[in-house]
Amino acid sequence: MMTLTITSEGDTLKGVLDGRLDTASSQQFSVDMQPLMDEADKHIVLDCSNLEFISSSGLRLFLMLRKATIAKGGDVTITGVSPEIKQVFTITGFYSLFHFA
């Protein structure tokens, strides 16, 4: 189970991920993250403090969001990643594609 809660503060959108972003939940997450895609010209912060797991399907969705922000002039910052999630980003080569804070 995966939930995404989106809040807006000025030119920043914050998405708080909670749960497991696996193949089963990635389809719903794709729908849930549409507001972030629509406003990809803003600064988007993805809070992954409560993200327990991310699969290749989840990484693909992060990459889609990154591409949208590049196209529209926004950016993505990922916060609160656990060592395990950071390792997944590092092993896949995605760590260098995102800004982590």
N, CA, C and O atoms as CSV, one atom per row, in Angstrom:
chain,resi,resn,atom,element,x,y,z
A,1,MET,N,N,0.847,-1.190,0.000
A,1,MET,CA,C,0.000,0.000,0.000
A,1,MET,C,C,0.886,1.245,0.000
A,1,MET,O,O,1.883,1.325,0.718
A,2,MET,N,N,0.498,2.195,-0.814
A,2,MET,CA,C,1.272,3.415,-0.976
A,2,MET,C,C,0.325,4.597,-0.971
A,2,MET,O,O,-0.705,4.579,-1.646
A,3,THR,N,N,0.674,5.631,-0.206
A,3,THR,CA,C,-0.120,6.863,-0.259
A,3,THR,C,C,0.799,8.027,-0.593
A,3,THR,O,O,1.973,8.040,-0.225
A,4,LEU,N,N,0.244,8.996,-1.294
A,4,LEU,CA,C,0.946,10.222,-1.642
A,4,LEU,C,C,0.073,11.382,-1.216
A,4,LEU,O,O,-1.061,11.522,-1.675
A,5,THR,N,N,0.605,12.212,-0.338
A,5,THR,CA,C,-0.102,13.402,0.117
A,5,THR,C,C,0.626,14.617,-0.443
A,5,THR,O,O,1.821,14.797,-0.208
A,6,ILE,N,N,-0.103,15.451,-1.185
A,6,ILE,CA,C,0.509,16.619,-1.826
A,6,ILE,C,C,0.010,17.890,-1.165
A,6,ILE,O,O,-1.192,18.087,-0.983
A,7,THR,N,N,0.959,18.753,-0.806
A,7,THR,CA,C,0.627,20.081,-0.273
A,7,THR,C,C,1.371,21.127,-1.096
A,7,THR,O,O,2.391,20.840,-1.722
A,8,SER,N,N,0.839,22.343,-1.079
A,8,SER,CA,C,1.428,23.428,-1.849
A,8,SER,C,C,1.785,24.575,-0.918
A,8,SER,O,O,0.990,24.979,-0.069
A,9,GLU,N,N,3.002,25.092,-1.096
A,9,GLU,CA,C,3.460,26.249,-0.318
A,9,GLU,C,C,4.154,27.195,-1.277
A,9,GLU,O,O,5.345,27.040,-1.545
A,10,GLY,N,N,3.434,28.166,-1.794
A,10,GLY,CA,C,4.013,29.106,-2.755
A,10,GLY,C,C,4.374,28.403,-4.053
A,10,GLY,O,O,3.526,27.784,-4.696
A,11,ASP,N,N,5.645,28.506,-4.432
A,11,ASP,CA,C,6.121,27.862,-5.654
A,11,ASP,C,C,6.657,26.457,-5.401
A,11,ASP,O,O,7.299,25.870,-6.271
A,12,THR,N,N,6.398,25.924,-4.227
A,12,THR,CA,C,6.881,24.587,-3.888
A,12,THR,C,C,5.706,23.644,-3.684
A,12,THR,O,O,4.742,23.965,-2.988
A,13,LEU,N,N,5.804,22.478,-4.303
A,13,LEU,CA,C,4.849,21.397,-4.057
A,13,LEU,C,C,5.583,20.322,-3.278
A,13,LEU,O,O,6.704,19.945,-3.621
A,14,LYS,N,N,4.944,19.834,-2.228
A,14,LYS,CA,C,5.564,18.782,-1.430
A,14,LYS,C,C,4.710,17.528,-1.539
A,14,LYS,O,O,3.505,17.555,-1.292
A,15,GLY,N,N,5.352,16.435,-1.910
A,15,GLY,CA,C,4.685,15.142,-1.957
A,15,GLY,C,C,5.269,14.241,-0.891
A,15,GLY,O,O,6.469,13.965,-0.892
A,16,VAL,N,N,4.423,13.781,0.019
A,16,VAL,CA,C,4.867,12.895,1.090
A,16,VAL,C,C,4.462,11.470,0.726
A,16,VAL,O,O,3.278,11.161,0.595
A,17,LEU,N,N,5.466,10.608,0.565
A,17,LEU,CA,C,5.230,9.212,0.209
A,17,LEU,C,C,5.217,8.375,1.469
A,17,LEU,O,O,6.060,8.548,2.349
A,18,ASP,N,N,4.264,7.472,1.554
A,18,ASP,CA,C,4.128,6.628,2.733
A,18,ASP,C,C,3.802,5.211,2.280
A,18,ASP,O,O,2.770,4.972,1.652
A,19,GLY,N,N,4.687,4.274,2.602
A,19,GLY,CA,C,4.427,2.874,2.263
A,19,GLY,C,C,5.437,2.309,1.281
A,19,GLY,O,O,6.599,2.713,1.243
A,20,ARG,N,N,4.955,1.356,0.484
A,20,ARG,CA,C,5.807,0.640,-0.463
A,20,ARG,C,C,5.443,1.029,-1.891
A,20,ARG,O,O,4.305,0.847,-2.322
A,21,LEU,N,N,6.413,1.563,-2.619
A,21,LEU,CA,C,6.200,1.905,-4.021
A,21,LEU,C,C,6.714,0.740,-4.862
A,21,LEU,O,O,7.821,0.772,-5.399
A,22,ASP,N,N,5.875,-0.283,-4.957
A,22,ASP,CA,C,6.239,-1.476,-5.700
A,22,ASP,C,C,5.410,-1.558,-6.979
A,22,ASP,O,O,4.656,-0.637,-7.294
A,23,THR,N,N,5.548,-2.644,-7.704
A,23,THR,CA,C,4.843,-2.800,-8.971
A,23,THR,C,C,3.338,-2.711,-8.778
A,23,THR,O,O,2.640,-2.112,-9.597
A,24,ALA,N,N,2.836,-3.297,-7.711
A,24,ALA,CA,C,1.393,-3.300,-7.455
A,24,ALA,C,C,0.855,-1.897,-7.183
A,24,ALA,O,O,-0.256,-1.573,-7.603
A,25,SER,N,N,1.610,-1.077,-6.499
A,25,SER,CA,C,1.122,0.257,-6.135
A,25,SER,C,C,1.520,1.341,-7.138
A,25,SER,O,O,1.026,2.465,-7.057
A,26,SER,N,N,2.401,1.019,-8.075
A,26,SER,CA,C,2.905,2.057,-8.979
A,26,SER,C,C,1.836,2.597,-9.924
A,26,SER,O,O,1.892,3.764,-10.311
A,27,GLN,N,N,0.868,1.770,-10.299
A,27,GLN,CA,C,-0.185,2.255,-11.198
A,27,GLN,C,C,-1.021,3.333,-10.516
A,27,GLN,O,O,-1.313,4.365,-11.121
A,28,GLN,N,N,-1.409,3.105,-9.261
A,28,GLN,CA,C,-2.174,4.106,-8.522
A,28,GLN,C,C,-1.317,5.333,-8.224
A,28,GLN,O,O,-1.800,6.463,-8.279
A,29,PHE,N,N,-0.043,5.105,-7.907
A,29,PHE,CA,C,0.865,6.224,-7.636
A,29,PHE,C,C,0.993,7.115,-8.873
A,29,PHE,O,O,1.072,8.338,-8.755
A,30,SER,N,N,1.011,6.503,-10.050
A,30,SER,CA,C,1.071,7.261,-11.304
A,30,SER,C,C,-0.114,8.214,-11.421
A,30,SER,O,O,0.045,9.350,-11.867
A,31,VAL,N,N,-1.294,7.759,-11.024
A,31,VAL,CA,C,-2.494,8.601,-11.027
A,31,VAL,C,C,-2.376,9.672,-9.939
A,31,VAL,O,O,-2.665,10.844,-10.181
A,32,ASP,N,N,-1.953,9.265,-8.749
A,32,ASP,CA,C,-1.867,10.176,-7.606
A,32,ASP,C,C,-0.852,11.302,-7.830
A,32,ASP,O,O,-1.019,12.403,-7.306
A,33,MET,N,N,0.203,11.022,-8.613
A,33,MET,CA,C,1.247,12.031,-8.803
A,33,MET,C,C,0.947,12.987,-9.962
A,33,MET,O,O,1.756,13.867,-10.259
A,34,GLN,N,N,-0.199,12.823,-10.616
A,34,GLN,CA,C,-0.542,13.677,-11.754
A,34,GLN,C,C,-0.520,15.171,-11.421
A,34,GLN,O,O,-0.058,15.960,-12.246
A,35,PRO,N,N,-1.003,15.594,-10.235
A,35,PRO,CA,C,-0.893,17.022,-9.906
A,35,PRO,C,C,0.557,17.528,-9.914
A,35,PRO,O,O,0.806,18.681,-10.264
A,36,LEU,N,N,1.508,16.672,-9.531
A,36,LEU,CA,C,2.919,17.059,-9.574
A,36,LEU,C,C,3.377,17.204,-11.024
A,36,LEU,O,O,4.118,18.130,-11.355
A,37,MET,N,N,2.935,16.289,-11.883
A,37,MET,CA,C,3.287,16.355,-13.304
A,37,MET,C,C,2.693,17.618,-13.934
A,37,MET,O,O,3.337,18.277,-14.752
A,38,ASP,N,N,1.466,17.944,-13.546
A,38,ASP,CA,C,0.788,19.121,-14.099
A,38,ASP,C,C,1.495,20.414,-13.722
A,38,ASP,O,O,1.470,21.383,-14.481
A,39,GLU,N,N,2.124,20.431,-12.559
A,39,GLU,CA,C,2.787,21.646,-12.078
A,39,GLU,C,C,4.298,21.449,-11.993
A,39,GLU,O,O,4.946,21.890,-11.043
A,40,ALA,N,N,4.840,20.782,-12.998
A,40,ALA,CA,C,6.267,20.455,-13.011
A,40,ALA,C,C,7.159,21.669,-13.241
A,40,ALA,O,O,8.384,21.547,-13.258
A,41,ASP,N,N,6.548,22.841,-13.418
A,41,ASP,CA,C,7.342,24.067,-13.536
A,41,ASP,C,C,7.734,24.611,-12.165
A,41,ASP,O,O,8.447,25.611,-12.073
A,42,LYS,N,N,7.278,23.964,-11.114
A,42,LYS,CA,C,7.563,24.409,-9.749
A,42,LYS,C,C,8.685,23.578,-9.133
A,42,LYS,O,O,9.174,22.617,-9.727
A,43,HIS,N,N,9.075,23.980,-7.926
A,43,HIS,CA,C,10.025,23.182,-7.151
A,43,HIS,C,C,9.221,22.087,-6.453
A,43,HIS,O,O,8.293,22.375,-5.697
A,44,ILE,N,N,9.579,20.848,-6.707
A,44,ILE,CA,C,8.866,19.712,-6.127
A,44,ILE,C,C,9.784,19.012,-5.128
A,44,ILE,O,O,10.917,18.652,-5.446
A,45,VAL,N,N,9.271,18.831,-3.925
A,45,VAL,CA,C,10.000,18.119,-2.880
A,45,VAL,C,C,9.269,16.810,-2.626
A,45,VAL,O,O,8.081,16.802,-2.302
A,46,LEU,N,N,9.987,15.708,-2.776
A,46,LEU,CA,C,9.424,14.397,-2.465
A,46,LEU,C,C,9.999,13.946,-1.130
A,46,LEU,O,O,11.191,13.660,-1.019
A,47,ASP,N,N,9.140,13.884,-0.119
A,47,ASP,CA,C,9.548,13.461,1.216
A,47,ASP,C,C,9.396,11.945,1.299
A,47,ASP,O,O,8.285,11.414,1.312
A,48,CYS,N,N,10.533,11.266,1.353
A,48,CYS,CA,C,10.539,9.794,1.350
A,48,CYS,C,C,10.841,9.223,2.735
A,48,CYS,O,O,11.268,8.074,2.853
A,49,SER,N,N,10.621,10.017,3.781
A,49,SER,CA,C,10.905,9.566,5.145
A,49,SER,C,C,10.143,8.287,5.497
A,49,SER,O,O,10.648,7.447,6.242
A,50,ASN,N,N,8.923,8.140,4.960
A,50,ASN,CA,C,8.098,6.972,5.273
A,50,ASN,C,C,8.009,5.991,4.110
A,50,ASN,O,O,7.157,5.102,4.104
A,51,LEU,N,N,8.899,6.155,3.116
A,51,LEU,CA,C,8.943,5.218,1.994
A,51,LEU,C,C,9.722,3.987,2.433
A,51,LEU,O,O,10.899,4.075,2.783
A,52,GLU,N,N,9.053,2.840,2.412
A,52,GLU,CA,C,9.664,1.610,2.912
A,52,GLU,C,C,10.410,0.842,1.832
A,52,GLU,O,O,11.353,0.109,2.130
A,53,PHE,N,N,9.991,1.006,0.572
A,53,PHE,CA,C,10.540,0.198,-0.520
A,53,PHE,C,C,10.252,0.904,-1.828
A,53,PHE,O,O,9.212,1.549,-1.968
A,54,ILE,N,N,11.160,0.793,-2.792
A,54,ILE,CA,C,10.896,1.305,-4.136
A,54,ILE,C,C,11.380,0.270,-5.150
A,54,ILE,O,O,12.506,-0.221,-5.067
A,55,SER,N,N,10.519,-0.048,-6.098
A,55,SER,CA,C,10.858,-1.010,-7.149
A,55,SER,C,C,11.280,-0.267,-8.406
A,55,SER,O,O,11.282,0.963,-8.434
A,56,SER,N,N,11.633,-1.004,-9.433
A,56,SER,CA,C,11.994,-0.383,-10.704
A,56,SER,C,C,10.813,0.389,-11.286
A,56,SER,O,O,11.008,1.397,-11.964
A,57,SER,N,N,9.604,-0.069,-11.032
A,57,SER,CA,C,8.414,0.661,-11.492
A,57,SER,C,C,8.323,2.016,-10.806
A,57,SER,O,O,7.970,3.012,-11.437
A,58,GLY,N,N,8.637,2.057,-9.530
A,58,GLY,CA,C,8.639,3.309,-8.788
A,58,GLY,C,C,9.734,4.239,-9.259
A,58,GLY,O,O,9.510,5.442,-9.394
A,59,LEU,N,N,10.920,3.699,-9.512
A,59,LEU,CA,C,12.020,4.511,-10.028
A,59,LEU,C,C,11.643,5.124,-11.374
A,59,LEU,O,O,11.979,6.276,-11.650
A,60,ARG,N,N,10.950,4.359,-12.207
A,60,ARG,CA,C,10.524,4.854,-13.520
A,60,ARG,C,C,9.606,6.069,-13.356
A,60,ARG,O,O,9.701,7.025,-14.127
A,61,LEU,N,N,8.720,6.037,-12.358
A,61,LEU,CA,C,7.818,7.163,-12.117
A,61,LEU,C,C,8.585,8.390,-11.613
A,61,LEU,O,O,8.264,9.516,-11.991
A,62,PHE,N,N,9.579,8.183,-10.777
A,62,PHE,CA,C,10.431,9.294,-10.340
A,62,PHE,C,C,11.122,9.909,-11.547
A,62,PHE,O,O,11.217,11.131,-11.659
A,63,LEU,N,N,11.605,9.057,-12.453
A,63,LEU,CA,C,12.290,9.539,-13.648
A,63,LEU,C,C,11.331,10.308,-14.551
A,63,LEU,O,O,11.722,11.321,-15.131
A,64,MET,N,N,10.104,9.858,-14.684
A,64,MET,CA,C,9.101,10.574,-15.481
A,64,MET,C,C,8.877,11.976,-14.908
A,64,MET,O,O,8.781,12.949,-15.656
A,65,LEU,N,N,8.795,12.072,-13.584
A,65,LEU,CA,C,8.604,13.371,-12.934
A,65,LEU,C,C,9.818,14.270,-13.179
A,65,LEU,O,O,9.665,15.463,-13.441
A,66,ARG,N,N,11.010,13.703,-13.095
A,66,ARG,CA,C,12.228,14.476,-13.345
A,66,ARG,C,C,12.232,15.028,-14.765
A,66,ARG,O,O,12.549,16.198,-14.978
A,67,LYS,N,N,11.881,14.192,-15.732
A,67,LYS,CA,C,11.847,14.629,-17.130
A,67,LYS,C,C,10.823,15.750,-17.332
A,67,LYS,O,O,11.073,16.694,-18.082
A,68,ALA,N,N,9.685,15.645,-16.671
A,68,ALA,CA,C,8.648,16.677,-16.784
A,68,ALA,C,C,9.137,17.997,-16.202
A,68,ALA,O,O,8.877,19.058,-16.770
A,69,THR,N,N,9.843,17.943,-15.073
A,69,THR,CA,C,10.331,19.182,-14.470
A,69,THR,C,C,11.421,19.818,-15.329
A,69,THR,O,O,11.490,21.042,-15.431
A,70,ILE,N,N,12.260,19.011,-15.936
A,70,ILE,CA,C,13.297,19.554,-16.822
A,70,ILE,C,C,12.637,20.257,-18.008
A,70,ILE,O,O,13.046,21.351,-18.397
A,71,ALA,N,N,11.623,19.624,-18.571
A,71,ALA,CA,C,10.928,20.188,-19.735
A,71,ALA,C,C,10.209,21.494,-19.400
A,71,ALA,O,O,10.119,22.388,-20.241
A,72,LYS,N,N,9.695,21.605,-18.163
A,72,LYS,CA,C,8.889,22.770,-17.788
A,72,LYS,C,C,9.649,23.794,-16.949
A,72,LYS,O,O,9.091,24.829,-16.583
A,73,GLY,N,N,10.925,23.515,-16.640
A,73,GLY,CA,C,11.733,24.482,-15.906
A,73,GLY,C,C,11.663,24.361,-14.398
A,73,GLY,O,O,12.121,25.256,-13.687
A,74,GLY,N,N,11.103,23.280,-13.897
A,74,GLY,CA,C,11.065,23.064,-12.450
A,74,GLY,C,C,12.217,22.200,-12.002
A,74,GLY,O,O,13.172,21.993,-12.750
A,75,ASP,N,N,12.137,21.695,-10.791
A,75,ASP,CA,C,13.159,20.767,-10.304
A,75,ASP,C,C,12.579,19.888,-9.209
A,75,ASP,O,O,11.531,20.184,-8.635
A,76,VAL,N,N,13.287,18.801,-8.933
A,76,VAL,CA,C,12.855,17.830,-7.926
A,76,VAL,C,C,13.954,17.667,-6.882
A,76,VAL,O,O,15.123,17.483,-7.220
A,77,THR,N,N,13.567,17.738,-5.616
A,77,THR,CA,C,14.462,17.426,-4.510
A,77,THR,C,C,13.845,16.270,-3.736
A,77,THR,O,O,12.649,16.269,-3.444
A,78,ILE,N,N,14.671,15.296,-3.411
A,78,ILE,CA,C,14.203,14.137,-2.646
A,78,ILE,C,C,14.794,14.241,-1.238
A,78,ILE,O,O,16.001,14.415,-1.068
A,79,THR,N,N,13.927,14.131,-0.240
A,79,THR,CA,C,14.377,14.237,1.150
A,79,THR,C,C,14.008,12.971,1.918
A,79,THR,O,O,13.113,12.224,1.524
A,80,GLY,N,N,14.711,12.750,3.012
A,80,GLY,CA,C,14.346,11.715,3.972
A,80,GLY,C,C,14.547,10.284,3.524
A,80,GLY,O,O,13.879,9.388,4.040
A,81,VAL,N,N,15.451,10.033,2.575
A,81,VAL,CA,C,15.615,8.646,2.119
A,81,VAL,C,C,16.390,7.826,3.139
A,81,VAL,O,O,17.364,8.296,3.728
A,82,SER,N,N,15.949,6.620,3.332
A,82,SER,CA,C,16.640,5.690,4.224
A,82,SER,C,C,17.901,5.187,3.516
A,82,SER,O,O,18.014,5.309,2.296
A,83,PRO,N,N,18.837,4.630,4.262
A,83,PRO,CA,C,20.040,4.066,3.624
A,83,PRO,C,C,19.692,3.002,2.575
A,83,PRO,O,O,20.369,2.895,1.552
A,84,GLU,N,N,18.641,2.218,2.827
A,84,GLU,CA,C,18.248,1.160,1.882
A,84,GLU,C,C,17.732,1.756,0.571
A,84,GLU,O,O,18.075,1.279,-0.511
A,85,ILE,N,N,16.915,2.790,0.672
A,85,ILE,CA,C,16.379,3.441,-0.528
A,85,ILE,C,C,17.508,4.151,-1.267
A,85,ILE,O,O,17.572,4.107,-2.495
A,86,LYS,N,N,18.390,4.799,-0.530
A,86,LYS,CA,C,19.535,5.470,-1.144
A,86,LYS,C,C,20.378,4.462,-1.917
A,86,LYS,O,O,20.871,4.763,-3.004
A,87,GLN,N,N,20.542,3.279,-1.363
A,87,GLN,CA,C,21.329,2.240,-2.028
A,87,GLN,C,C,20.686,1.831,-3.352
A,87,GLN,O,O,21.392,1.598,-4.333
A,88,VAL,N,N,19.360,1.742,-3.389
A,88,VAL,CA,C,18.661,1.410,-4.630
A,88,VAL,C,C,18.926,2.483,-5.684
A,88,VAL,O,O,19.206,2.164,-6.839
A,89,PHE,N,N,18.839,3.745,-5.291
A,89,PHE,CA,C,19.124,4.848,-6.216
A,89,PHE,C,C,20.572,4.794,-6.699
A,89,PHE,O,O,20.849,5.055,-7.869
A,90,THR,N,N,21.490,4.458,-5.801
A,90,THR,CA,C,22.906,4.415,-6.148
A,90,THR,C,C,23.209,3.262,-7.102
A,90,THR,O,O,23.878,3.453,-8.117
A,91,ILE,N,N,22.723,2.080,-6.781
A,91,ILE,CA,C,22.988,0.892,-7.603
A,91,ILE,C,C,22.449,1.058,-9.017
A,91,ILE,O,O,23.075,0.624,-9.984
A,92,THR,N,N,21.280,1.690,-9.132
A,92,THR,CA,C,20.650,1.843,-10.443
A,92,THR,C,C,21.211,3.018,-11.238
A,92,THR,O,O,20.881,3.186,-12.411
A,93,GLY,N,N,22.058,3.832,-10.607
A,93,GLY,CA,C,22.605,4.998,-11.282
A,93,GLY,C,C,21.684,6.211,-11.232
A,93,GLY,O,O,21.987,7.247,-11.824
A,94,PHE,N,N,20.567,6.086,-10.532
A,94,PHE,CA,C,19.603,7.187,-10.445
A,94,PHE,C,C,20.034,8.244,-9.437
A,94,PHE,O,O,19.533,9.368,-9.469
A,95,TYR,N,N,20.956,7.896,-8.542
A,95,TYR,CA,C,21.334,8.841,-7.481
A,95,TYR,C,C,21.882,10.143,-8.066
A,95,TYR,O,O,21.621,11.225,-7.542
A,96,SER,N,N,22.641,10.029,-9.154
A,96,SER,CA,C,23.239,11.214,-9.764
A,96,SER,C,C,22.222,12.056,-10.544
A,96,SER,O,O,22.524,13.183,-10.935
A,97,LEU,N,N,21.022,11.515,-10.770
A,97,LEU,CA,C,20.020,12.223,-11.558
A,97,LEU,C,C,19.148,13.166,-10.714
A,97,LEU,O,O,18.464,14.038,-11.248
A,98,PHE,N,N,19.187,12.976,-9.400
A,98,PHE,CA,C,18.307,13.738,-8.517
A,98,PHE,C,C,19.123,14.521,-7.492
A,98,PHE,O,O,20.270,14.188,-7.196
A,99,HIS,N,N,18.500,15.566,-6.964
A,99,HIS,CA,C,19.092,16.321,-5.864
A,99,HIS,C,C,18.508,15.761,-4.569
A,99,HIS,O,O,17.290,15.705,-4.403
A,100,PHE,N,N,19.381,15.348,-3.659
A,100,PHE,CA,C,18.959,14.814,-2.372
A,100,PHE,C,C,19.311,15.816,-1.283
A,100,PHE,O,O,20.388,16.412,-1.290
A,101,ALA,N,N,18.381,15.990,-0.348
A,101,ALA,CA,C,18.626,16.922,0.759
A,101,ALA,C,C,18.301,16.254,2.071
A,101,ALA,O,O,18.439,16.870,3.128
